[in-house]
Amino acid sequence: QVQLVESGGGSVQAGGSLRLSCAAFGDIYVLNSAWDCMGWFRQAPGKERERVVGIDIDGRTVYADSVKGRFTISKDNAKHTLDLQMNSLKPEDTAMYYCAANSWTTSCKGGLIGPWAKYWGQGTQVTVSS
């Protein structure tokens, strides 16, 4: 099994920045497999969970249109961490943010990890005030 633990959420004013981090723990063989397909999702109250950004085994990424140019994903394969740098935050970015991972599947090509992902963190709250 793999455990994902997010950190770095908080409250900021519009225009501010936050950096979220996701640390993965578990059996090393399962962990290495789950590291091939990862992403960040968010869910605001009353809304469906949406993919913010996904990254595949080759480092290809796909960002939601709403965060392009403001958010940047990065991962450290040795440390098994996945970070999300969020700049120029807007009130509409307010949500619970989740880290997700899955073993490689062609469905993940290009970073298209979806709600079907096997492993999820508990989430970290991001609140942006105007």
KEKE-3310 file (N, C-alpha, C; in steps of 0.2 Angstrom, whole numbers, plus 5000, padded with zeros to 4 digits):
npx = (5004:5001:5004:4999:5003:4998:5004:5006:4995:4985:4980:4978:4980:4972:4983:4994:5005:5007:5015:5012:5015:5017:5020:5025:5023:5027:5028:5042:5043:5030:5028:5037:5031:5018:5022:5022:5012:5004:4996:4988:4973:4958:4944:4931:4918:4902:4905:4912:4926:4941:4954:4969:4982:4991:5004:5014:5024:5034:5036:5028:5015:4999:4989:4975:4965:4962:4972:4984:5000:5001:5002:5013:5019:5030:5041:5051:5059:5068:5066:5052:5042:5030:5027:5017:5018:5010:5006:5000:4988:4970:4953:4945:4952:4951:4949:4949:4964:4970:4982:4986:4989:4994:4998:5007:4997:4990:4980:4985:4994:5002:4999:4986:4979:4965:4949:4949:4960:4971:4977:4975:4978:4974:4971:4973:4969:4966:4964:4959:4958:4949)
npy = (4994:5012:5027:5044:5060:5076:5093:5110:5118:5133:5149:5163:5180:5186:5185:5181:5167:5150:5134:5118:5101:5084:5069:5053:5037:5020:5002:5000:4994:4995:5008:5014:5010:5016:5029:5033:5039:5053:5067:5082:5087:5096:5101:5111:5117:5110:5108:5098:5086:5091:5089:5097:5097:5085:5073:5062:5047:5050:5063:5072:5084:5090:5104:5112:5123:5134:5136:5137:5144:5149:5140:5127:5111:5099:5085:5074:5061:5053:5056:5054:5064:5076:5091:5107:5122:5137:5152:5169:5168:5166:5170:5160:5149:5143:5129:5111:5103:5089:5076:5063:5046:5033:5017:5014:5017:5017:5026:5036:5043:5058:5064:5062:5058:5052:5053:5040:5036:5026:5029:5041:5056:5064:5077:5095:5110:5125:5142:5157:5174:5188)
npz = (5000:4998:5006:5005:5010:5012:5013:5018:5015:5018:5023:5013:5005:4990:4976:4983:4987:4988:4993:4990:4997:4994:5001:4999:5006:5009:5004:4995:4982:4978:4979:4970:4959:4959:4958:4945:4939:4943:4952:4956:4963:4966:4977:4979:4990:4987:4974:4960:4962:4954:4942:4945:4940:4931:4930:4921:4918:4910:4913:4907:4907:4912:4914:4922:4913:4921:4929:4923:4919:4932:4942:4946:4944:4952:4954:4965:4962:4969:4983:4983:4983:4979:4973:4973:4967:4969:4963:4962:4967:4968:4974:4969:4969:4981:4990:4995:4993:4985:4984:4972:4966:4955:4948:4933:4919:4902:4902:4909:4901:4896:4907:4912:4924:4933:4942:4945:4951:4962:4974:4987:4996:5012:5010:5009:5015:5006:5007:4999:5001:4996)
capx = (5000:5005:5001:5001:5002:4999:5005:5007:4990:4984:4975:4982:4976:4973:4989:4999:5008:5008:5018:5009:5019:5014:5025:5023:5026:5025:5032:5046:5041:5023:5029:5040:5026:5013:5025:5022:5006:5002:4993:4985:4966:4955:4937:4928:4911:4897:4908:4915:4933:4943:4961:4972:4988:4994:5011:5015:5030:5039:5036:5023:5010:4993:4986:4968:4965:4961:4979:4990:5004:5001:5004:5019:5020:5037:5042:5057:5059:5072:5062:5045:5038:5027:5025:5013:5019:5004:5007:4995:4981:4963:4948:4942:4957:4950:4947:4953:4968:4972:4987:4984:4994:4992:5003:5006:4992:4990:4975:4988:4998:5001:4997:4978:4977:4958:4946:4950:4967:4970:4979:4974:4980:4969:4969:4975:4964:4969:4959:4961:4953:4950)
capy = (5000:5018:5032:5050:5065:5083:5098:5117:5122:5138:5155:5169:5185:5186:5187:5177:5161:5144:5128:5112:5096:5078:5064:5046:5032:5013:4997:5003:4992:4998:5015:5016:5009:5022:5036:5034:5043:5057:5073:5086:5088:5100:5101:5116:5115:5110:5107:5091:5086:5092:5089:5104:5096:5078:5072:5055:5044:5054:5070:5076:5087:5094:5109:5114:5130:5140:5137:5138:5150:5151:5134:5123:5104:5096:5079:5072:5054:5050:5058:5053:5070:5079:5098:5111:5129:5141:5159:5173:5164:5169:5167:5154:5143:5141:5122:5106:5100:5082:5072:5057:5042:5027:5014:5016:5014:5021:5031:5042:5046:5065:5067:5062:5055:5054:5051:5033:5035:5021:5031:5048:5059:5066:5083:5100:5116:5131:5147:5163:5179:5194)
capz = (5000:4998:5009:5003:5015:5009:5018:5015:5014:5023:5021:5010:5002:4983:4974:4986:4985:4993:4990:4993:4996:4995:5003:4998:5010:5008:5002:4990:4976:4976:4979:4964:4953:4960:4956:4938:4937:4949:4951:4961:4962:4971:4977:4983:4993:4982:4967:4959:4962:4947:4941:4944:4936:4931:4927:4919:4919:4906:4915:4903:4912:4909:4919:4921:4910:4926:4933:4918:4920:4939:4946:4943:4948:4952:4958:4967:4962:4975:4989:4983:4985:4973:4975:4968:4968:4967:4963:4960:4970:4967:4978:4966:4970:4987:4989:4998:4988:4986:4980:4970:4963:4952:4944:4926:4914:4897:4903:4912:4896:4896:4914:4912:4930:4934:4949:4946:4954:4967:4980:4988:5002:5015:5008:5013:5014:5003:5007:4997:5003:4992)
cpx = (5004:5001:5003:4999:5004:5001:5006:5001:4989:4979:4980:4978:4977:4980:4995:5001:5008:5011:5015:5014:5016:5020:5022:5027:5023:5030:5036:5044:5034:5024:5032:5035:5020:5016:5025:5017:5003:4999:4990:4977:4963:4947:4935:4921:4906:4899:4911:4923:4936:4951:4964:4978:4989:5000:5012:5022:5036:5040:5032:5017:5004:4990:4979:4969:4966:4968:4985:4993:5005:5003:5009:5020:5028:5037:5049:5057:5062:5068:5055:5041:5036:5024:5021:5014:5013:5005:5000:4988:4975:4958:4945:4946:4955:4946:4951:4957:4971:4978:4985:4989:4991:4998:5001:5000:4992:4985:4979:4993:4997:4999:4989:4976:4970:4956:4947:4956:4966:4972:4978:4976:4973:4966:4972:4971:4968:4963:4962:4956:4955:4952)
cpy = (5006:5023:5039:5055:5072:5087:5105:5121:5128:5144:5161:5174:5184:5189:5184:5171:5156:5138:5122:5106:5089:5073:5057:5041:5025:5008:5000:5001:4995:5005:5018:5015:5015:5028:5037:5038:5047:5063:5076:5088:5093:5100:5107:5114:5116:5109:5100:5092:5087:5091:5096:5103:5088:5078:5064:5053:5047:5061:5075:5078:5090:5098:5111:5121:5136:5141:5138:5145:5152:5146:5130:5116:5102:5090:5077:5064:5050:5051:5056:5058:5073:5086:5102:5118:5133:5148:5162:5170:5169:5166:5161:5148:5140:5134:5117:5103:5093:5080:5065:5053:5036:5023:5015:5013:5019:5027:5037:5046:5054:5068:5067:5058:5057:5052:5044:5031:5030:5024:5039:5050:5061:5073:5089:5106:5122:5136:5154:5168:5185:5200)
cpz = (5000:5002:5006:5008:5012:5015:5014:5014:5019:5020:5018:5007:4994:4981:4977:4983:4990:4989:4994:4992:4997:4996:5002:5003:5008:5006:4995:4983:4973:4975:4972:4958:4953:4958:4949:4935:4943:4947:4957:4959:4968:4971:4982:4985:4987:4975:4967:4960:4955:4948:4940:4939:4937:4928:4926:4920:4916:4908:4911:4908:4908:4915:4917:4918:4916:4930:4929:4919:4927:4943:4942:4947:4947:4956:4959:4967:4967:4981:4989:4986:4978:4976:4970:4971:4965:4968:4960:4961:4969:4972:4975:4966:4977:4987:4994:4992:4990:4981:4978:4966:4960:4949:4937:4922:4908:4897:4906:4907:4896:4902:4915:4918:4931:4941:4950:4950:4961:4974:4981:4995:5005:5014:5012:5011:5011:5003:5005:4998:4998:4995)
residu = (GLN:VAL:GLN:LEU:VAL:GLU:SER:GLY:GLY:GLY:SER:VAL:GLN:ALA:GLY:GLY:SER:LEU:ARG:LEU:SER:CYS:ALA:ALA:PHE:GLY:ASP:ILE:TYR:VAL:LEU:ASN:SER:ALA:TRP:ASP:CYS:MET:GLY:TRP:PHE:ARG:GLN:ALA:PRO:GLY:LYS:GLU:ARG:GLU:ARG:VAL:VAL:GLY:ILE:ASP:ILE:ASP:GLY:ARG:THR:VAL:TYR:ALA:ASP:SER:VAL:LYS:GLY:ARG:PHE:THR:ILE:SER:LYS:ASP:ASN:ALA:LYS:HIS:THR:LEU:ASP:LEU:GLN:MET:ASN:SER:LEU:LYS:PRO:GLU:ASP:THR:ALA:MET:TYR:TYR:CYS:ALA:ALA:ASN:SER:TRP:THR:THR:SER:CYS:LYS:GLY:GLY:LEU:ILE:GLY:PRO:TRP:ALA:LYS:TYR:TRP:GLY:GLN:GLY:THR:GLN:VAL:THR:VAL:SER:SER)
# end
